[in-house]
Amino acid sequence: MISISLIRNLGIDEYEFNFQFHSHSNYPSALALSDTLNFLGVDNSAYELEKEYWNEIPTDFITQYNIVPLKVWTANLKS
């Protein structure tokens, strides 16, 4: 969920942001966020980076990350 304080900090209209973001055909996604910010005149870029390039990320950024679920394997062991 996008923070209200982030929207206000960017100086964009909260109602217009929510309308554009929630009505985007790819909502919820990073693409929907980027397209909404572009529509509202906020310069932004989206990248998919490997960990080795994290040191090149600007000081101010928004992130979306995926956590791979831990698979627990069980076995029926017979004596």
N, C-alpha and C positions, 0 to 999 in steps of 0.2 A: 504494500500500500504506500502511496506517495504521501509524504508528510506535509501537513498544512503549513508548517513553518518553512519548508523548502519552497513551496509555492509562493508564499508571502515574501521570502528572501529574494526570489527571482523577480519579484515585482509584477507578477502576472495575475490576471483576474481568476479567482478561485472557481467561480461558477463556469466560466468559459473553459478553463483547464479541465474540470471534471466532465463537462459535456463532451469535449473533443476526445479526451482520453477514453472514457467509458463507451463512446459510440464508435471507436476505431474497430475496424474489422478484425484486427489481430489482438484485441484486448483480451486478457492482460498479457503484455509482452514488452520486452525492451524496444521492439520496433514501434509499438503503439506509443510508448513514452517519447521516443526520439521524434516520431512524426508529429506528435502533439506539441512538443517544445519547438520544433521547426515552424509549425503553423503559427505559434504565438510569438515568433521572432527571437527565440532563445537559441543562440549558437550552441550546437552540441555535436558530438560524434559518438559512434558506437563501435566497439572493437571486441573481438574475442581473442584474448591473450593467454599464452602459456605462462606459467609461473616465472620463467626465466626473464620475461619482459616486464614484470610488475614494477621494476625500479624506474621505468620510463613513463609511468602513469603520472599525470599532472597532480598537483597538490589537492585540488578540489575535484572530486569525482563522485559519481553514483555507481554502485555496483549491483549486479544481479549475478548470483552464483547458484550452482546446483550442488547439492550434497547427495552423493551416491549412497543409497540405503545399504546398510550392512546386512548381508545375507547370512542368516544363521542356518547352518545345516545340522540336521539331527539324523541320527541313525538308530535303528532298532537293533540293538546288539543282543544276540542270543548267547547264552552261556554254553 
